[in-house]
Amino acid sequence: MNKTISITRNKHSNNTRAATVSGLMLVALLTTACGTVTGAAVGAGAGAAVGAGTGHGAKKGALIGTGIGAAVGAIYDITK
């Protein structure tokens, strides 16, 4: 019975470590991708407005704006 308990403890500690590492990696990813996400959101809004205003369609403008905004946000994050 002691072997079963020690195996269970080892599995539990490995799961805890894995969860901790995964959580830290997620936090790091979110903090570094902040400019990219913000750029994509602003680009989508601006692109939709320009697309709707010019008569080319808000959907198409939002898609183009999202791509451009994400690219500019990523460049900003890298150079910051």
FIPA-127073 format. One record per atom (N, C-alpha, C): residue number from 0; atom name; x, y negated, z negated. Coordinates in nm, 2 decimals, always signed. Example, Ala and Ser with C-alpha at 12.3 -4.5 7.8 and 13.67 -1.06 7.14 Angstrom:
+-----+----+--------+--------+--------+
|   i | at |     xx |     yy |     zz |
+-----+----+--------+--------+--------+
|   0 |  N |  +1.32 |  +0.57 |  -0.78 |
|   0 | CA |  +1.23 |  +0.45 |  -0.78 |
|   0 |  C |  +1.32 |  +0.33 |  -0.78 |
|   1 |  N |  +1.28 |  +0.22 |  -0.71 |
|   1 | CA |  +1.37 |  +0.11 |  -0.71 |
|   1 |  C |  +1.29 |  +0.00 |  -0.79 |
+-----+----+--------+--------+--------+
This chain:
+-----+----+--------+--------+--------+
|   i | at |     xx |     yy |     zz |
+-----+----+--------+--------+--------+
|   0 |  N |  +0.08 |  +0.12 |  +0.00 |
|   0 | CA |  +0.00 |  +0.00 |  +0.00 |
|   0 |  C |  +0.09 |  -0.13 |  +0.00 |
|   1 |  N |  +0.20 |  -0.12 |  -0.06 |
|   1 | CA |  +0.29 |  -0.24 |  -0.06 |
|   1 |  C |  +0.34 |  -0.27 |  +0.08 |
|   2 |  N |  +0.36 |  -0.17 |  +0.16 |
|   2 | CA |  +0.40 |  -0.20 |  +0.30 |
|   2 |  C |  +0.29 |  -0.27 |  +0.38 |
|   3 |  N |  +0.17 |  -0.23 |  +0.35 |
|   3 | CA |  +0.06 |  -0.30 |  +0.42 |
|   3 |  C |  +0.05 |  -0.45 |  +0.38 |
|   4 |  N |  +0.07 |  -0.47 |  +0.26 |
|   4 | CA |  +0.06 |  -0.61 |  +0.21 |
|   4 |  C |  +0.18 |  -0.69 |  +0.27 |
|   5 |  N |  +0.30 |  -0.64 |  +0.27 |
|   5 | CA |  +0.41 |  -0.71 |  +0.32 |
|   5 |  C |  +0.40 |  -0.74 |  +0.47 |
|   6 |  N |  +0.34 |  -0.64 |  +0.55 |
|   6 | CA |  +0.31 |  -0.66 |  +0.69 |
|   6 |  C |  +0.21 |  -0.77 |  +0.71 |
|   7 |  N |  +0.11 |  -0.77 |  +0.63 |
|   7 | CA |  +0.00 |  -0.87 |  +0.64 |
|   7 |  C |  +0.06 |  -1.01 |  +0.60 |
|   8 |  N |  +0.15 |  -1.02 |  +0.51 |
|   8 | CA |  +0.21 |  -1.15 |  +0.47 |
|   8 |  C |  +0.30 |  -1.19 |  +0.59 |
|   9 |  N |  +0.37 |  -1.11 |  +0.65 |
|   9 | CA |  +0.46 |  -1.15 |  +0.76 |
|   9 |  C |  +0.38 |  -1.20 |  +0.87 |
|  10 |  N |  +0.27 |  -1.13 |  +0.91 |
|  10 | CA |  +0.18 |  -1.17 |  +1.02 |
|  10 |  C |  +0.12 |  -1.31 |  +0.98 |
|  11 |  N |  +0.08 |  -1.33 |  +0.86 |
|  11 | CA |  +0.02 |  -1.45 |  +0.81 |
|  11 |  C |  +0.12 |  -1.57 |  +0.82 |
|  12 |  N |  +0.24 |  -1.54 |  +0.78 |
|  12 | CA |  +0.35 |  -1.65 |  +0.79 |
|  12 |  C |  +0.38 |  -1.68 |  +0.93 |
|  13 |  N |  +0.39 |  -1.58 |  +1.02 |
|  13 | CA |  +0.41 |  -1.61 |  +1.16 |
|  13 |  C |  +0.30 |  -1.69 |  +1.22 |
|  14 |  N |  +0.18 |  -1.65 |  +1.19 |
|  14 | CA |  +0.06 |  -1.73 |  +1.24 |
|  14 |  C |  +0.07 |  -1.87 |  +1.19 |
|  15 |  N |  +0.10 |  -1.89 |  +1.06 |
|  15 | CA |  +0.11 |  -2.02 |  +1.01 |
|  15 |  C |  +0.22 |  -2.11 |  +1.08 |
|  16 |  N |  +0.34 |  -2.04 |  +1.10 |
|  16 | CA |  +0.44 |  -2.11 |  +1.17 |
|  16 |  C |  +0.40 |  -2.15 |  +1.31 |
|  17 |  N |  +0.34 |  -2.06 |  +1.38 |
|  17 | CA |  +0.29 |  -2.08 |  +1.52 |
|  17 |  C |  +0.19 |  -2.20 |  +1.52 |
|  18 |  N |  +0.10 |  -2.20 |  +1.43 |
|  18 | CA |  +0.00 |  -2.31 |  +1.42 |
|  18 |  C |  +0.07 |  -2.44 |  +1.39 |
|  19 |  N |  +0.17 |  -2.44 |  +1.31 |
|  19 | CA |  +0.24 |  -2.56 |  +1.27 |
|  19 |  C |  +0.31 |  -2.62 |  +1.39 |
|  20 |  N |  +0.39 |  -2.53 |  +1.46 |
|  20 | CA |  +0.46 |  -2.57 |  +1.58 |
|  20 |  C |  +0.37 |  -2.62 |  +1.69 |
|  21 |  N |  +0.26 |  -2.55 |  +1.71 |
|  21 | CA |  +0.17 |  -2.59 |  +1.81 |
|  21 |  C |  +0.11 |  -2.73 |  +1.78 |
|  22 |  N |  +0.07 |  -2.75 |  +1.66 |
|  22 | CA |  +0.02 |  -2.88 |  +1.61 |
|  22 |  C |  +0.12 |  -2.99 |  +1.63 |
|  23 |  N |  +0.24 |  -2.97 |  +1.60 |
|  23 | CA |  +0.35 |  -3.07 |  +1.62 |
|  23 |  C |  +0.37 |  -3.10 |  +1.76 |
|  24 |  N |  +0.37 |  -3.00 |  +1.85 |
|  24 | CA |  +0.39 |  -3.02 |  +1.99 |
|  24 |  C |  +0.27 |  -3.10 |  +2.05 |
|  25 |  N |  +0.15 |  -3.07 |  +2.00 |
|  25 | CA |  +0.03 |  -3.14 |  +2.05 |
|  25 |  C |  +0.04 |  -3.29 |  +2.01 |
|  26 |  N |  +0.08 |  -3.32 |  +1.89 |
|  26 | CA |  +0.10 |  -3.46 |  +1.85 |
|  26 |  C |  +0.20 |  -3.53 |  +1.93 |
|  27 |  N |  +0.32 |  -3.46 |  +1.96 |
|  27 | CA |  +0.42 |  -3.52 |  +2.04 |
|  27 |  C |  +0.37 |  -3.55 |  +2.18 |
|  28 |  N |  +0.29 |  -3.45 |  +2.24 |
|  28 | CA |  +0.24 |  -3.47 |  +2.37 |
|  28 |  C |  +0.14 |  -3.59 |  +2.38 |
|  29 |  N |  +0.06 |  -3.60 |  +2.28 |
|  29 | CA |  -0.04 |  -3.71 |  +2.28 |
|  29 |  C |  +0.03 |  -3.84 |  +2.26 |
|  30 |  N |  +0.13 |  -3.85 |  +2.18 |
|  30 | CA |  +0.19 |  -3.98 |  +2.17 |
|  30 |  C |  +0.27 |  -4.02 |  +2.29 |
|  31 |  N |  +0.33 |  -3.93 |  +2.36 |
|  31 | CA |  +0.41 |  -3.96 |  +2.48 |
|  31 |  C |  +0.33 |  -3.99 |  +2.60 |
|  32 |  N |  +0.21 |  -3.93 |  +2.60 |
|  32 | CA |  +0.12 |  -3.94 |  +2.72 |
|  32 |  C |  +0.02 |  -4.06 |  +2.70 |
|  33 |  N |  +0.04 |  -4.14 |  +2.61 |
|  33 | CA |  -0.05 |  -4.25 |  +2.58 |
|  33 |  C |  -0.06 |  -4.35 |  +2.70 |
|  34 |  N |  +0.05 |  -4.39 |  +2.75 |
|  34 | CA |  +0.05 |  -4.48 |  +2.86 |
|  34 |  C |  -0.01 |  -4.43 |  +2.99 |
|  35 |  N |  +0.01 |  -4.30 |  +3.01 |
|  35 | CA |  -0.04 |  -4.23 |  +3.13 |
|  35 |  C |  -0.19 |  -4.23 |  +3.12 |
|  36 |  N |  -0.25 |  -4.19 |  +3.00 |
|  36 | CA |  -0.39 |  -4.18 |  +2.99 |
|  36 |  C |  -0.46 |  -4.32 |  +2.99 |
|  37 |  N |  -0.39 |  -4.41 |  +2.93 |
|  37 | CA |  -0.45 |  -4.55 |  +2.93 |
|  37 |  C |  -0.45 |  -4.60 |  +3.08 |
|  38 |  N |  -0.33 |  -4.58 |  +3.15 |
|  38 | CA |  -0.33 |  -4.63 |  +3.28 |
|  38 |  C |  -0.43 |  -4.56 |  +3.37 |
|  39 |  N |  -0.45 |  -4.43 |  +3.35 |
|  39 | CA |  -0.56 |  -4.36 |  +3.43 |
|  39 |  C |  -0.70 |  -4.42 |  +3.40 |
|  40 |  N |  -0.72 |  -4.45 |  +3.28 |
|  40 | CA |  -0.86 |  -4.50 |  +3.24 |
|  40 |  C |  -0.88 |  -4.64 |  +3.30 |
|  41 |  N |  -0.78 |  -4.73 |  +3.29 |
|  41 | CA |  -0.79 |  -4.86 |  +3.34 |
|  41 |  C |  -0.79 |  -4.86 |  +3.49 |
|  42 |  N |  -0.71 |  -4.77 |  +3.55 |
|  42 | CA |  -0.71 |  -4.76 |  +3.70 |
|  42 |  C |  -0.84 |  -4.71 |  +3.75 |
|  43 |  N |  -0.91 |  -4.62 |  +3.68 |
|  43 | CA |  -1.04 |  -4.57 |  +3.72 |
|  43 |  C |  -1.14 |  -4.67 |  +3.72 |
|  44 |  N |  -1.14 |  -4.75 |  +3.61 |
|  44 | CA |  -1.24 |  -4.86 |  +3.60 |
|  44 |  C |  -1.22 |  -4.97 |  +3.71 |
|  45 |  N |  -1.09 |  -5.01 |  +3.73 |
|  45 | CA |  -1.06 |  -5.11 |  +3.83 |
|  45 |  C |  -1.09 |  -5.06 |  +3.97 |
|  46 |  N |  -1.05 |  -4.93 |  +3.99 |
|  46 | CA |  -1.08 |  -4.87 |  +4.12 |
|  46 |  C |  -1.23 |  -4.86 |  +4.16 |
|  47 |  N |  -1.31 |  -4.82 |  +4.06 |
|  47 | CA |  -1.45 |  -4.82 |  +4.08 |
|  47 |  C |  -1.51 |  -4.95 |  +4.11 |
|  48 |  N |  -1.46 |  -5.05 |  +4.04 |
|  48 | CA |  -1.51 |  -5.19 |  +4.06 |
|  48 |  C |  -1.48 |  -5.24 |  +4.20 |
|  49 |  N |  -1.35 |  -5.21 |  +4.24 |
|  49 | CA |  -1.31 |  -5.26 |  +4.37 |
|  49 |  C |  -1.38 |  -5.18 |  +4.48 |
|  50 |  N |  -1.40 |  -5.05 |  +4.46 |
|  50 | CA |  -1.47 |  -4.97 |  +4.56 |
|  50 |  C |  -1.61 |  -5.01 |  +4.57 |
|  51 |  N |  -1.68 |  -5.04 |  +4.46 |
|  51 | CA |  -1.82 |  -5.08 |  +4.47 |
|  51 |  C |  -1.83 |  -5.22 |  +4.53 |
|  52 |  N |  -1.74 |  -5.30 |  +4.50 |
|  52 | CA |  -1.74 |  -5.44 |  +4.55 |
|  52 |  C |  -1.72 |  -5.45 |  +4.70 |
|  53 |  N |  -1.63 |  -5.36 |  +4.75 |
|  53 | CA |  -1.60 |  -5.37 |  +4.89 |
|  53 |  C |  -1.69 |  -5.28 |  +4.97 |
|  54 |  N |  -1.78 |  -5.20 |  +4.91 |
|  54 | CA |  -1.87 |  -5.12 |  +4.99 |
|  54 |  C |  -1.81 |  -4.98 |  +5.03 |
|  55 |  N |  -1.70 |  -4.95 |  +4.97 |
|  55 | CA |  -1.64 |  -4.82 |  +5.01 |
|  55 |  C |  -1.68 |  -4.71 |  +4.91 |
|  56 |  N |  -1.75 |  -4.74 |  +4.81 |
|  56 | CA |  -1.80 |  -4.64 |  +4.72 |
|  56 |  C |  -1.72 |  -4.64 |  +4.59 |
|  57 |  N |  -1.79 |  -4.64 |  +4.48 |
|  57 | CA |  -1.73 |  -4.64 |  +4.35 |
|  57 |  C |  -1.65 |  -4.51 |  +4.32 |
|  58 |  N |  -1.70 |  -4.40 |  +4.37 |
|  58 | CA |  -1.64 |  -4.27 |  +4.34 |
|  58 |  C |  -1.50 |  -4.26 |  +4.40 |
|  59 |  N |  -1.49 |  -4.30 |  +4.53 |
|  59 | CA |  -1.36 |  -4.30 |  +4.60 |
|  59 |  C |  -1.26 |  -4.40 |  +4.53 |
|  60 |  N |  -1.31 |  -4.51 |  +4.50 |
|  60 | CA |  -1.22 |  -4.61 |  +4.43 |
|  60 |  C |  -1.18 |  -4.57 |  +4.30 |
|  61 |  N |  -1.27 |  -4.50 |  +4.22 |
|  61 | CA |  -1.23 |  -4.45 |  +4.09 |
|  61 |  C |  -1.12 |  -4.34 |  +4.10 |
|  62 |  N |  -1.13 |  -4.25 |  +4.20 |
|  62 | CA |  -1.04 |  -4.15 |  +4.22 |
|  62 |  C |  -0.90 |  -4.20 |  +4.26 |
|  63 |  N |  -0.90 |  -4.30 |  +4.35 |
|  63 | CA |  -0.77 |  -4.36 |  +4.39 |
|  63 |  C |  -0.71 |  -4.44 |  +4.27 |
|  64 |  N |  -0.80 |  -4.51 |  +4.20 |
|  64 | CA |  -0.75 |  -4.59 |  +4.08 |
|  64 |  C |  -0.70 |  -4.50 |  +3.97 |
|  65 |  N |  -0.76 |  -4.39 |  +3.95 |
|  65 | CA |  -0.71 |  -4.30 |  +3.85 |
|  65 |  C |  -0.57 |  -4.25 |  +3.88 |
|  66 |  N |  -0.55 |  -4.21 |  +4.00 |
|  66 | CA |  -0.41 |  -4.16 |  +4.04 |
|  66 |  C |  -0.31 |  -4.27 |  +4.03 |
|  67 |  N |  -0.34 |  -4.38 |  +4.08 |
|  67 | CA |  -0.24 |  -4.49 |  +4.07 |
|  67 |  C |  -0.22 |  -4.54 |  +3.93 |
|  68 |  N |  -0.33 |  -4.55 |  +3.85 |
|  68 | CA |  -0.31 |  -4.59 |  +3.71 |
|  68 |  C |  -0.23 |  -4.49 |  +3.63 |
|  69 |  N |  -0.25 |  -4.36 |  +3.66 |
|  69 | CA |  -0.18 |  -4.26 |  +3.58 |
|  69 |  C |  -0.03 |  -4.26 |  +3.62 |
|  70 |  N |  +0.00 |  -4.28 |  +3.75 |
|  70 | CA |  +0.14 |  -4.29 |  +3.79 |
|  70 |  C |  +0.21 |  -4.41 |  +3.73 |
|  71 |  N |  +0.14 |  -4.53 |  +3.73 |
|  71 | CA |  +0.20 |  -4.65 |  +3.68 |
|  71 |  C |  +0.22 |  -4.63 |  +3.52 |
|  72 |  N |  +0.12 |  -4.57 |  +3.46 |
|  72 | CA |  +0.13 |  -4.55 |  +3.31 |
|  72 |  C |  +0.24 |  -4.45 |  +3.28 |
|  73 |  N |  +0.27 |  -4.35 |  +3.36 |
|  73 | CA |  +0.38 |  -4.26 |  +3.34 |
|  73 |  C |  +0.51 |  -4.33 |  +3.36 |
|  74 |  N |  +0.52 |  -4.42 |  +3.46 |
|  74 | CA |  +0.64 |  -4.49 |  +3.48 |
|  74 |  C |  +0.67 |  -4.59 |  +3.36 |
|  75 |  N |  +0.56 |  -4.65 |  +3.32 |
|  75 | CA |  +0.57 |  -4.74 |  +3.20 |
|  75 |  C |  +0.62 |  -4.66 |  +3.08 |
|  76 |  N |  +0.57 |  -4.54 |  +3.06 |
|  76 | CA |  +0.61 |  -4.46 |  +2.94 |
|  76 |  C |  +0.76 |  -4.42 |  +2.95 |
|  77 |  N |  +0.80 |  -4.39 |  +3.07 |
|  77 | CA |  +0.94 |  -4.35 |  +3.09 |
|  77 |  C |  +1.04 |  -4.47 |  +3.07 |
|  78 |  N |  +1.00 |  -4.58 |  +3.12 |
|  78 | CA |  +1.09 |  -4.70 |  +3.11 |
|  78 |  C |  +1.08 |  -4.77 |  +2.98 |
|  79 |  N |  +0.98 |  -4.74 |  +2.90 |
|  79 | CA |  +0.96 |  -4.81 |  +2.77 |
|  79 |  C |  +1.06 |  -4.77 |  +2.67 |
+-----+----+--------+--------+--------+
